[in-house]
Amino acid sequence: MIYFGKLPVIIALIAISIFIIIKTHAIHKKSFLKSEKKINPLTPESVEILKSCNQEVRHSLVRVSKILFLTYSAFANEKLKDLKSNKKEAKKLRKDINEIKGELPNILKKFKESEIESGHYYVQLVDYLKETSNSLYHIVLPAYTHVDNNHPLDQEQSDELKVFNEQLNDFFNYALNLLQKGAFEEEDELIKHRDHLIDLINSIIFNRIKILKKKRKGVKVSMTYIEMLSETKNLILNIVQLLKTSKRLNASIFDLV
């Protein structure tokens, strides 16, 4: 015998279930559309700033790397003509970045009220570029002045600088590759490279001070040597901060509403 007494109840439950499914789907769709709106599309001003900024960071880093490598190489080999050229290039880079700094007010006007965080990172990035160019100039200048005054390096210093210069170049190659790929998740590895170089610089300076105390000669060349290495330490620290800030700027722009 077929019993239909509970059929209306079952139909009602099915109807309620269908209503809940449709309502849930509508809520999820609305949430998804809001999420899509948050990240896409980027404002034209944000895209312009991001592209320009990334290009400038890469271009400046290439220039810094090249000038620094050639300066240490020319200093180790006492090539005054090359050092003069390096000093000119370092001065030009410094001027170019100062011009970027001077354009900050105009650039910041492009950021909307909701993009204040991105504007803050952009200011930081330009400051790190400026500090990097200043450090570079204060590495090249004493090298040029020292060789111009005919103060030769001893063989041990020359060999030491050449080895250090190769490792410094490896650091820059890694940093540039990281920027090129946009592989900011490899930041920890870059920091390891930085720490290794700083330990190496500290070790070279410490040994040079020991030699100075023991031999009591070659004071001028050793002081120039120490000055250059100390400023190189500052430059390396600024480079890492520059890349960290570039990462934050990119992240903040892609999160703009």
C-alpha positions as CSV (number, residue, x, y, z in Angstrom):
1,M,0.0,0.0,0.0
2,I,1.4,3.4,-1.0
3,Y,1.3,6.1,1.7
4,F,1.3,9.8,0.7
5,G,0.8,11.5,4.0
6,K,4.4,12.9,4.4
7,L,4.8,14.0,0.8
8,P,4.0,17.7,1.3
9,V,6.6,17.8,4.1
10,I,9.3,16.2,1.8
11,I,8.4,18.7,-1.0
12,A,8.8,21.6,1.4
13,L,12.2,20.4,2.6
14,I,13.4,20.0,-1.0
15,A,12.2,23.5,-1.8
16,I,14.0,24.9,1.3
17,S,17.2,23.1,0.3
18,I,17.1,24.5,-3.2
19,F,16.5,28.0,-1.8
20,I,19.5,27.7,0.5
21,I,21.8,26.4,-2.4
22,I,20.7,29.3,-4.7
23,K,21.2,31.9,-1.9
24,T,24.7,30.5,-0.9
25,H,25.8,30.5,-4.6
26,A,24.6,34.2,-4.9
27,I,26.6,35.1,-1.8
28,H,29.7,33.4,-3.0
29,K,29.4,35.0,-6.4
30,K,29.1,38.5,-4.9
31,S,32.1,37.8,-2.7
32,F,34.2,36.7,-5.6
33,L,33.2,39.7,-7.7
34,K,34.3,42.0,-4.8
35,S,37.6,40.1,-4.6
36,E,38.1,40.5,-8.3
37,K,37.4,44.2,-8.1
38,K,40.0,44.6,-5.4
39,I,42.9,43.4,-7.4
40,N,41.9,44.2,-11.0
41,P,42.3,46.4,-12.9
42,L,45.2,48.5,-11.7
43,T,44.8,52.2,-12.1
44,P,46.8,53.6,-15.0
45,E,48.8,55.8,-12.6
46,S,49.8,52.8,-10.5
47,V,50.9,50.8,-13.5
48,E,53.0,53.8,-14.8
49,I,54.6,54.3,-11.4
50,L,55.3,50.5,-10.9
51,K,56.9,50.1,-14.4
52,S,59.0,53.2,-14.0
53,C,60.1,52.3,-10.6
54,N,61.1,48.7,-11.4
55,Q,63.0,49.9,-14.5
56,E,64.8,52.6,-12.5
57,V,65.8,50.1,-9.7
58,R,67.2,47.6,-12.2
59,H,69.0,50.3,-14.3
60,S,70.5,51.9,-11.2
61,L,71.6,48.6,-9.8
62,V,73.4,47.6,-13.0
63,R,75.2,51.0,-13.0
64,V,76.2,50.7,-9.4
65,S,77.4,47.1,-9.9
66,K,79.5,48.1,-13.0
67,I,81.1,51.2,-11.5
68,L,81.9,49.4,-8.2
69,F,83.5,46.4,-9.9
70,L,85.6,48.6,-12.2
71,T,86.6,50.8,-9.3
72,Y,88.0,48.0,-7.2
73,S,89.7,46.5,-10.3
74,A,91.3,49.8,-11.3
75,F,92.3,50.5,-7.7
76,A,94.0,47.1,-7.3
77,N,95.8,47.6,-10.5
78,E,96.5,51.3,-9.9
79,K,94.9,52.5,-13.1
80,L,94.3,56.3,-12.6
81,K,92.7,56.9,-16.0
82,D,90.0,54.2,-15.3
83,L,89.4,55.6,-11.8
84,K,88.9,59.0,-13.2
85,S,86.3,57.6,-15.6
86,N,84.6,55.7,-12.7
87,K,84.5,58.9,-10.6
88,K,82.8,60.7,-13.5
89,E,80.2,57.9,-13.9
90,A,79.5,57.7,-10.1
91,K,79.0,61.5,-10.0
92,K,76.6,61.3,-12.9
93,L,74.6,58.5,-11.3
94,R,74.4,60.6,-8.1
95,K,73.1,63.5,-10.1
96,D,70.5,61.3,-11.9
97,I,69.1,60.0,-8.6
98,N,69.0,63.4,-7.1
99,E,66.8,64.5,-10.0
100,I,64.5,61.6,-9.3
101,K,64.4,62.7,-5.7
102,G,63.5,66.2,-6.8
103,E,60.6,64.8,-8.8
104,L,59.1,63.2,-5.7
105,P,56.3,65.8,-5.1
106,N,55.0,65.4,-8.7
107,I,55.1,61.6,-8.5
108,L,53.3,61.5,-5.1
109,K,50.5,63.6,-6.6
110,K,49.6,60.6,-8.7
111,F,48.8,58.5,-5.7
112,K,45.2,58.5,-4.6
113,E,44.1,58.8,-1.0
114,S,43.8,55.0,-0.8
115,E,47.3,54.6,-2.0
116,I,49.2,56.4,0.8
117,E,51.0,53.2,1.8
118,S,52.4,52.8,-1.8
119,G,53.5,56.4,-1.8
120,H,55.4,55.8,1.5
121,Y,57.2,52.8,0.0
122,Y,58.1,54.9,-3.1
123,V,59.7,57.6,-1.0
124,Q,61.7,55.0,0.9
125,L,62.9,53.4,-2.3
126,V,64.1,56.7,-3.7
127,D,65.9,57.4,-0.4
128,Y,67.7,54.0,-0.6
129,L,68.7,54.7,-4.2
130,K,70.1,58.0,-3.1
131,E,72.0,56.5,-0.1
132,T,73.4,53.8,-2.5
133,S,74.7,56.4,-5.0
134,N,76.3,58.4,-2.2
135,S,78.1,55.4,-0.8
136,L,79.3,54.5,-4.3
137,Y,80.7,58.0,-4.8
138,H,82.5,57.8,-1.4
139,I,84.1,54.5,-2.5
140,V,85.3,55.8,-5.9
141,L,86.6,59.2,-4.7
142,P,89.2,58.0,-2.1
143,A,90.3,55.3,-4.6
144,Y,90.9,58.0,-7.3
145,T,92.6,60.4,-4.9
146,H,94.9,57.8,-3.4
147,V,96.2,56.5,-6.8
148,D,96.4,60.1,-8.1
149,N,98.8,60.9,-5.1
150,N,101.0,57.9,-6.1
151,H,100.5,55.8,-3.0
152,P,100.9,52.2,-4.2
153,L,99.2,49.1,-2.7
154,D,101.3,46.2,-1.5
155,Q,100.8,42.9,-3.3
156,E,98.8,41.3,-0.5
157,Q,96.3,44.2,-0.6
158,S,96.0,44.0,-4.3
159,D,95.4,40.2,-4.4
160,E,92.9,40.5,-1.5
161,L,90.9,43.2,-3.3
162,K,90.7,41.1,-6.4
163,V,89.2,38.1,-4.6
164,F,86.8,40.4,-2.7
165,N,85.7,42.1,-5.9
166,E,84.7,38.8,-7.4
167,Q,82.6,37.9,-4.5
168,L,81.0,41.4,-4.5
169,N,80.2,40.9,-8.2
170,D,78.5,37.6,-7.4
171,F,76.3,39.4,-4.8
172,F,75.2,41.9,-7.4
173,N,74.6,39.3,-10.0
174,Y,72.3,37.4,-7.6
175,A,70.5,40.6,-6.7
176,L,69.9,41.6,-10.3
177,N,68.8,38.1,-11.2
178,L,66.3,38.2,-8.3
179,L,64.9,41.5,-9.6
180,Q,64.7,40.3,-13.2
181,K,62.7,37.2,-12.2
182,G,60.7,39.0,-9.6
183,A,61.6,36.2,-7.3
184,F,61.2,38.1,-4.1
185,E,60.6,34.9,-2.1
186,E,64.4,34.3,-2.4
187,E,65.1,37.3,-0.2
188,D,66.5,35.1,2.6
189,E,69.2,33.8,0.2
190,L,70.1,37.4,-0.7
191,I,70.5,38.2,3.0
192,K,72.9,35.2,3.4
193,H,75.0,36.7,0.6
194,R,74.9,40.1,2.3
195,D,76.0,38.7,5.7
196,H,78.8,36.7,4.1
197,L,80.2,39.8,2.4
198,I,79.9,41.9,5.6
199,D,81.8,39.2,7.5
200,L,84.4,39.2,4.8
201,I,84.8,43.0,5.0
202,N,85.1,42.9,8.8
203,S,87.7,40.2,8.5
204,I,89.8,42.1,5.9
205,I,89.6,45.3,8.0
206,F,90.6,43.5,11.2
207,N,93.6,41.9,9.5
208,R,94.6,45.2,8.0
209,I,94.6,46.9,11.4
210,K,96.7,44.0,12.8
211,I,99.2,44.5,10.0
212,L,99.3,48.2,10.5
213,K,100.0,47.8,14.2
214,K,102.7,45.3,13.6
215,K,104.5,46.9,10.6
216,R,103.7,50.6,11.3
217,K,103.9,51.4,7.6
218,G,101.6,51.9,4.6
219,V,99.3,53.9,6.8
220,K,97.8,56.0,4.0
221,V,97.0,53.1,1.7
222,S,95.6,51.0,4.5
223,M,93.3,53.9,5.7
224,T,92.0,54.4,2.1
225,Y,91.5,50.6,1.9
226,I,89.6,50.6,5.2
227,E,87.5,53.6,4.2
228,M,86.5,52.0,0.9
229,L,85.5,48.7,2.5
230,S,83.5,50.4,5.3
231,E,81.5,52.4,2.7
232,T,81.0,49.2,0.7
233,K,79.4,47.7,3.8
234,N,76.9,50.6,3.9
235,L,76.3,50.2,0.2
236,I,75.5,46.5,0.5
237,L,73.1,47.1,3.4
238,N,71.3,49.8,1.3
239,I,71.0,47.4,-1.6
240,V,69.2,44.8,0.4
241,Q,66.9,47.4,1.9
242,L,66.3,48.7,-1.6
243,L,65.2,45.3,-2.8
244,K,63.0,44.8,0.3
245,T,61.3,48.1,-0.3
246,S,60.8,47.3,-4.0
247,K,59.1,44.1,-3.0
248,R,56.7,46.0,-0.6
249,L,55.9,48.6,-3.2
250,N,55.0,46.0,-5.8
251,A,52.9,44.1,-3.3
252,S,51.1,47.3,-2.1
253,I,50.3,48.4,-5.7
254,F,48.8,45.0,-6.7
255,D,46.6,45.1,-3.6
256,L,45.1,48.5,-4.5
257,V,41.3,48.7,-4.6
